[in-house]
Amino acid sequence: MRTQPPHRAPADRQRVNVFDPWEELYWGEKLGCTSEQLRAAVDAVGVQVSDIRAWLTNSRPSPLR
């Protein structure tokens, strides 16, 4: 069961640490993705939040019109 992360900030707001369970939850909520998607993005582009956000935006299917 996924829970809401407590109200605190990550150690580094520019980088994602998927090895910290709290940060993984935080960034998943913040970026609107699952843990699996977040880990795939980190594997693809590294830990920079801006790169991960761009990858997630470009890798998601567009909504049907």
Buried (B, 14 or more C-beta within 10 A) or exposed (E): EEEEBEEEEBEEEEBBBBEEEEBBBBBBEBBEBEBEBBBBBBEEBEBBBEBBBEBBEEEEEEEEE
